[in-house]
């Protein structure tokens, strides 16, 4: 069951791929959510785009019950070391507590290594990228822009996407959290993904 908190947590770490969650966090913030950043520690990190981010809290301070969503993005370290494995373990804690997780790009490989994709529908950059992790969930891979697995009874939902799909990723987050109704969600996606100007009037309507 989704937590009723209006706070979402965004994991940040060195080489965090900042473009992958820009749509997600901006529109959550504009719709009443508070976005709090979580680092391994409270020490500043530098994104892939060269931006310096001061985490709001450290990973050991993060509690699933205080959140409605944990967002994990790509970063070099997902594929070069185990430095970010603690975030995958945090994702397990969230899912076990019934609080959803959204992972894009390299973070999907981190979840695969943690075993979190073995029994959940998911996607990523390409299937063989995840297969290289040695995970057991290959049969659950879906060739789609973004995928939401609603979760087993008592478990949180899981959103996954590849690195080229930040808009589809955001759409799945908004759908899972109920940020927009179906008509406005469709309009939002058409505006930001397809540059469909006619969708703007739908979004502005009451």
C-alpha atoms as one frame of an Amber mdcrd trajectory, in Angstrom:
protein
   0.000   0.000   0.000   1.368   3.418  -0.990   2.390   5.652   1.891   0.195
   8.756   2.259   3.186  11.042   2.801   3.544  13.939   0.369   7.335  13.606
   0.485   9.317  11.820  -2.206  12.980  10.944  -1.819  15.512  11.328  -4.616
  18.781   9.449  -4.228  21.822  11.535  -5.161  25.413  10.426  -5.611  28.452
  11.394  -7.660  27.739  11.263 -11.430  24.003  11.132 -10.688  22.358  11.469
 -14.131  20.500  14.688 -13.405  18.494  14.855 -16.647  16.757  11.548 -15.973
  14.468  12.822 -13.225  14.038  16.494 -14.090  10.486  16.085 -15.393   9.569
  13.829 -12.491  10.750  15.997  -9.631   9.733  19.333 -11.178   6.140  18.315
 -11.735   5.859  16.512  -8.419   7.026  19.701  -6.699   4.509  21.752  -8.680
   1.761  19.420  -7.536   2.279  19.631  -3.804   5.035  17.104  -3.175   8.187
  17.850  -1.234  11.321  16.421  -2.872  14.095  15.527  -0.432  17.521  14.388
  -1.589  19.265  11.411   0.026  22.992  10.745  -0.159  25.154   7.992   1.239
  26.165  10.723   3.681  25.258  14.410   3.944  28.432  15.359   2.090  27.849
  17.208  -1.215  27.855  15.210  -4.448  28.451  16.277  -8.037  25.997  15.261
 -10.741  26.944  14.103 -14.212  25.995  17.585 -15.397  28.480  19.162 -12.992
  25.932  20.436 -10.479  26.812  20.315  -6.808  24.033  18.903  -4.605  23.892
  19.007  -0.819  21.815  15.997   0.340  18.984  16.754   2.732  19.626  13.555
   4.647  21.905  10.538   4.677  20.821   7.063   3.703  20.897   5.826   7.291
  18.320   8.507   8.162  15.888   7.409   5.449  12.704   5.665   6.568  10.184
   4.195   4.161   7.295   5.225   6.406   8.245   8.879   5.895   8.037   8.658
   2.106   5.644   8.069  -0.748   8.383   7.137  -3.252  12.106   6.466  -3.587
  13.655   7.546  -6.918  16.949   6.081  -8.138  18.784   7.335 -11.217  21.718
   6.205 -13.268  25.340   6.864 -12.272  28.720   5.450 -13.273  29.142   3.613
  -9.981  26.179   1.304 -10.607  28.341  -0.490 -13.173  31.857   0.040 -11.841
  31.639  -0.818  -8.136  29.366  -1.809  -5.271  29.380   1.716  -3.839  25.696
   2.264  -4.570  24.502  -1.159  -3.414  23.197   0.382  -0.151  20.615   2.264
  -2.223  19.425  -1.006  -3.762  19.072  -2.424  -0.260  17.072   0.664   0.693
  14.837  -0.012  -2.302  14.208  -3.496  -0.917  13.196  -1.968   2.423  10.770
   0.394   0.650   9.177  -2.347  -1.423   8.879  -4.624   1.612   7.160  -1.774
   3.463   4.683  -1.276   0.628   6.218   2.016  -0.535   6.995   2.292  -4.263
  10.378   2.661  -5.923  11.175   4.195  -9.315  14.493   3.309 -10.980  15.890
   4.475 -14.301  19.039   3.660 -16.284  21.875   2.088 -14.295  19.779   1.944
 -11.141  17.829  -0.878 -12.767  21.024  -2.946 -12.814  21.513  -2.221  -9.127
  18.023  -3.521  -8.419  18.698  -6.567 -10.588  21.805  -7.405  -8.566  19.752
  -7.059  -5.388  17.258  -9.603  -6.741  14.396  -7.115  -6.880  13.622  -7.714
 -10.568  13.553 -11.507 -10.427   9.788 -11.700  -9.941   8.630  -8.251 -11.118
   7.859  -6.975 -14.594  10.548  -4.460 -15.551  12.542  -2.798 -18.291  15.899
  -1.067 -18.714  18.165   0.164 -21.496  18.239  -3.264 -23.219  17.662  -6.777
 -21.959  21.279  -7.892 -22.272  22.415  -5.010 -20.055  20.500  -6.556 -17.170
  21.386 -10.090 -18.224  25.042  -9.198 -17.620  24.246  -8.807 -13.917  23.483
 -12.532 -13.701  20.006 -11.893 -12.331  17.187 -14.419 -12.599  14.481 -12.112
 -13.937  15.109 -12.219 -17.670  11.713 -13.756 -18.378  10.028 -10.734 -16.742
  11.816  -8.200 -18.966   9.438  -6.028 -21.025  10.622  -4.183 -24.125   8.880
  -0.881 -23.369   9.745   2.754 -22.630   8.794   2.375 -18.964   7.115  -0.349
 -16.942   5.147  -0.337 -13.699   4.787  -3.538 -11.720   2.023  -3.090  -9.187
   3.718  -5.306  -6.652   2.604  -8.457  -4.898   0.176  -8.311  -1.987   1.711
  -6.132   0.681   4.578  -5.000  -1.550   5.200  -1.611  -3.091   4.950  -0.896
  -6.801   8.103  -0.703  -8.912   8.706   1.576 -11.901  11.630   0.997 -14.261
  12.803   2.763 -17.414  15.775   3.047 -19.713  18.078   6.090 -19.854  16.431
   7.623 -22.943  12.939   7.702 -21.445  12.759  10.381 -18.729   9.307  11.526
 -19.891   7.802   8.036 -19.898   9.437   7.468 -16.516   7.758  10.589 -15.136
   4.409   9.545 -16.606   4.547   6.231 -14.746   5.410   7.996 -11.485   2.501
  10.411 -11.876   0.137   7.545 -12.652   1.254   5.492  -9.664   0.972   8.404
  -7.234  -2.257   9.723  -8.745  -0.773  13.145  -9.505  -2.946  13.565 -12.618
  -6.186  11.957 -13.697  -6.143   9.876 -16.894  -7.056  12.742 -19.266  -4.476
  15.154 -17.865  -1.835  12.436 -17.642  -2.319  11.664 -21.324  -2.147  15.385
 -22.135   0.999  15.840 -20.060   2.722  13.024 -21.915   1.607  14.295 -25.327
   2.888  17.773 -24.514   6.299  16.830 -23.147   6.995  13.731 -25.235   5.297
  14.541 -28.524   5.329  18.372 -28.432   1.575  18.288 -29.031   0.535  21.893
 -28.398  -3.141  20.945 -28.213  -2.430  19.107 -24.985  -1.562  22.349 -23.196
  -5.195  23.477 -23.049  -6.193  20.165 -21.436  -3.519  20.586 -18.785  -4.623
  24.131 -18.036  -8.280  23.189 -17.723  -9.944  22.685 -14.375
